[in-house]
Amino acid sequence: MQAAPGEVNGRPAPPTPAPAAPGAEPDPPENDPAQLGTVRIARRVLRTVVEQAALSVPGVARMAQGGSRWPRVLGRPLPHHGVGLDVRDDIVAIDLYLIVEPGAHMVTVGAAAQEAVGAAVEHILGMGVSAINVYVRDVA
């Protein structure tokens, strides 16, 4: 059995694209990063995304403020608003300094904060995460 003209396997053939006008440029690929330029994300935006993700975790009362010299002694970035960041290319290492609510299971809260922050950084910002260290500084 042979298909009729304009049919494929007994069904209407898909429409063919219209030929380009003479001298017209072909359409650029839609998602070619080389054609689109670069995207740069400010550190404060990264810090805000991390902070909001951590604060959304049940059991986190607030972010701890700086004031300790330990991060510098240990070679870690100094925390700002309870968040320390070490960004290399598109990979980030994060230190979270949290104050948890009374009665909260600190290990569970810390693990949930790691999950929430990792998901936010990867999904919202499109960056990779090498480490998320959680430091519970106090109980509110």
C-alpha positions as a Markdown table, in Angstrom:
| # | Residue | x | y | z |
|---|---|---|---|---|
| 1 | Met | 0.0 | 0.0 | 0.0 |
| 2 | Gln | 1.4 | 3.4 | -1.0 |
| 3 | Ala | 0.7 | 6.7 | 0.8 |
| 4 | Ala | -1.1 | 9.4 | -1.1 |
| 5 | Pro | 0.8 | 12.6 | -1.9 |
| 6 | Gly | 1.0 | 14.8 | 1.2 |
| 7 | Glu | 0.6 | 11.8 | 3.6 |
| 8 | Val | 3.1 | 9.9 | 5.8 |
| 9 | Asn | 1.9 | 6.4 | 7.0 |
| 10 | Gly | -1.6 | 7.3 | 6.1 |
| 11 | Arg | -1.6 | 10.5 | 8.0 |
| 12 | Pro | -1.3 | 14.1 | 6.8 |
| 13 | Ala | 2.4 | 15.1 | 6.5 |
| 14 | Pro | 3.7 | 17.8 | 8.9 |
| 15 | Pro | 3.9 | 21.3 | 7.3 |
| 16 | Thr | 7.3 | 22.1 | 5.8 |
| 17 | Pro | 8.9 | 25.4 | 6.9 |
| 18 | Ala | 8.5 | 28.3 | 4.5 |
| 19 | Pro | 11.7 | 29.0 | 2.5 |
| 20 | Ala | 13.8 | 31.9 | 3.8 |
| 21 | Ala | 13.8 | 35.1 | 1.8 |
| 22 | Pro | 16.8 | 35.6 | -0.4 |
| 23 | Gly | 19.6 | 37.2 | 1.6 |
| 24 | Ala | 17.9 | 36.7 | 5.0 |
| 25 | Glu | 20.0 | 35.6 | 8.0 |
| 26 | Pro | 19.1 | 32.2 | 9.5 |
| 27 | Asp | 17.5 | 32.4 | 12.9 |
| 28 | Pro | 20.1 | 32.1 | 15.7 |
| 29 | Pro | 19.8 | 29.0 | 18.0 |
| 30 | Glu | 17.5 | 29.9 | 20.8 |
| 31 | Asn | 19.7 | 28.7 | 23.7 |
| 32 | Asp | 23.2 | 29.3 | 22.4 |
| 33 | Pro | 25.1 | 30.9 | 25.4 |
| 34 | Ala | 27.8 | 32.2 | 23.1 |
| 35 | Gln | 25.3 | 34.3 | 21.3 |
| 36 | Leu | 23.5 | 35.6 | 24.4 |
| 37 | Gly | 26.4 | 36.9 | 26.5 |
| 38 | Thr | 27.2 | 36.3 | 30.2 |
| 39 | Val | 25.1 | 36.2 | 33.4 |
| 40 | Arg | 26.8 | 37.4 | 36.6 |
| 41 | Ile | 25.1 | 37.0 | 39.9 |
| 42 | Ala | 26.1 | 39.4 | 42.7 |
| 43 | Arg | 27.3 | 37.9 | 46.0 |
| 44 | Arg | 24.6 | 39.7 | 47.9 |
| 45 | Val | 22.0 | 38.0 | 45.6 |
| 46 | Leu | 23.6 | 34.6 | 46.4 |
| 47 | Arg | 23.7 | 35.5 | 50.1 |
| 48 | Thr | 20.0 | 36.5 | 50.0 |
| 49 | Val | 18.9 | 33.3 | 48.3 |
| 50 | Val | 20.9 | 31.2 | 50.9 |
| 51 | Glu | 19.6 | 33.2 | 53.8 |
| 52 | Gln | 15.9 | 33.0 | 52.7 |
| 53 | Ala | 16.2 | 29.2 | 52.1 |
| 54 | Ala | 17.7 | 28.7 | 55.5 |
| 55 | Leu | 15.1 | 30.8 | 57.2 |
| 56 | Ser | 12.3 | 28.8 | 55.5 |
| 57 | Val | 13.4 | 25.7 | 57.5 |
| 58 | Pro | 11.2 | 24.9 | 60.5 |
| 59 | Gly | 13.3 | 25.3 | 63.6 |
| 60 | Val | 15.5 | 28.0 | 62.4 |
| 61 | Ala | 14.8 | 31.1 | 64.5 |
| 62 | Arg | 17.2 | 33.5 | 62.7 |
| 63 | Met | 20.7 | 33.8 | 61.2 |
| 64 | Ala | 23.6 | 34.4 | 63.6 |
| 65 | Gln | 25.5 | 37.6 | 63.2 |
| 66 | Gly | 29.3 | 37.7 | 62.9 |
| 67 | Gly | 31.7 | 38.8 | 65.6 |
| 68 | Ser | 33.8 | 35.6 | 65.9 |
| 69 | Arg | 37.3 | 35.5 | 64.7 |
| 70 | Trp | 37.2 | 31.7 | 64.3 |
| 71 | Pro | 36.2 | 31.6 | 60.6 |
| 72 | Arg | 39.3 | 33.7 | 59.7 |
| 73 | Val | 41.6 | 31.5 | 61.9 |
| 74 | Leu | 40.1 | 28.3 | 60.3 |
| 75 | Gly | 40.6 | 29.8 | 56.8 |
| 76 | Arg | 36.9 | 30.1 | 56.1 |
| 77 | Pro | 35.2 | 33.1 | 54.6 |
| 78 | Leu | 33.9 | 35.7 | 57.1 |
| 79 | Pro | 30.1 | 35.3 | 57.5 |
| 80 | His | 27.9 | 38.2 | 56.6 |
| 81 | His | 24.3 | 38.0 | 57.9 |
| 82 | Gly | 25.0 | 34.4 | 59.1 |
| 83 | Val | 26.3 | 33.3 | 55.7 |
| 84 | Gly | 29.9 | 32.6 | 54.6 |
| 85 | Leu | 30.5 | 32.1 | 50.9 |
| 86 | Asp | 33.4 | 30.8 | 48.9 |
| 87 | Val | 32.7 | 31.1 | 45.2 |
| 88 | Arg | 35.0 | 29.5 | 42.6 |
| 89 | Asp | 33.7 | 29.7 | 39.0 |
| 90 | Asp | 30.1 | 28.3 | 39.2 |
| 91 | Ile | 30.7 | 26.3 | 42.4 |
| 92 | Val | 30.0 | 27.6 | 45.9 |
| 93 | Ala | 30.9 | 26.4 | 49.4 |
| 94 | Ile | 28.6 | 27.8 | 52.1 |
| 95 | Asp | 28.9 | 28.2 | 55.8 |
| 96 | Leu | 25.6 | 28.8 | 57.6 |
| 97 | Tyr | 25.5 | 30.2 | 61.2 |
| 98 | Leu | 22.1 | 29.5 | 62.7 |
| 99 | Ile | 20.2 | 30.3 | 65.8 |
| 100 | Val | 17.6 | 27.5 | 66.3 |
| 101 | Glu | 14.3 | 27.6 | 68.2 |
| 102 | Pro | 14.0 | 26.0 | 71.6 |
| 103 | Gly | 13.1 | 22.4 | 71.6 |
| 104 | Ala | 14.2 | 21.9 | 67.9 |
| 105 | His | 16.2 | 18.8 | 67.1 |
| 106 | Met | 19.4 | 20.6 | 66.0 |
| 107 | Val | 20.8 | 17.8 | 63.8 |
| 108 | Thr | 17.4 | 17.5 | 61.9 |
| 109 | Val | 17.2 | 21.3 | 61.5 |
| 110 | Gly | 20.8 | 21.5 | 60.2 |
| 111 | Ala | 20.2 | 18.7 | 57.7 |
| 112 | Ala | 17.0 | 20.3 | 56.5 |
| 113 | Ala | 18.8 | 23.6 | 56.1 |
| 114 | Gln | 21.5 | 21.9 | 54.0 |
| 115 | Glu | 18.8 | 20.4 | 51.8 |
| 116 | Ala | 16.9 | 23.7 | 51.4 |
| 117 | Val | 19.9 | 25.8 | 50.7 |
| 118 | Gly | 21.4 | 23.3 | 48.3 |
| 119 | Ala | 18.2 | 23.0 | 46.3 |
| 120 | Ala | 17.8 | 26.8 | 46.2 |
| 121 | Val | 21.3 | 27.5 | 45.0 |
| 122 | Glu | 21.1 | 24.8 | 42.3 |
| 123 | His | 17.6 | 25.4 | 41.1 |
| 124 | Ile | 17.2 | 29.2 | 41.5 |
| 125 | Leu | 20.8 | 30.3 | 40.6 |
| 126 | Gly | 22.0 | 27.3 | 38.5 |
| 127 | Met | 25.2 | 27.0 | 40.5 |
| 128 | Gly | 26.8 | 23.9 | 41.9 |
| 129 | Val | 27.4 | 23.4 | 45.6 |
| 130 | Ser | 30.6 | 21.8 | 46.9 |
| 131 | Ala | 29.8 | 22.0 | 50.6 |
| 132 | Ile | 27.2 | 23.4 | 53.0 |
| 133 | Asn | 28.5 | 23.5 | 56.6 |
| 134 | Val | 26.0 | 24.4 | 59.3 |
| 135 | Tyr | 27.1 | 25.9 | 62.6 |
| 136 | Val | 24.4 | 26.2 | 65.3 |
| 137 | Arg | 25.5 | 29.2 | 67.3 |
| 138 | Asp | 22.7 | 29.5 | 69.8 |
| 139 | Val | 19.1 | 28.7 | 70.8 |
| 140 | Ala | 16.6 | 31.6 | 70.7 |
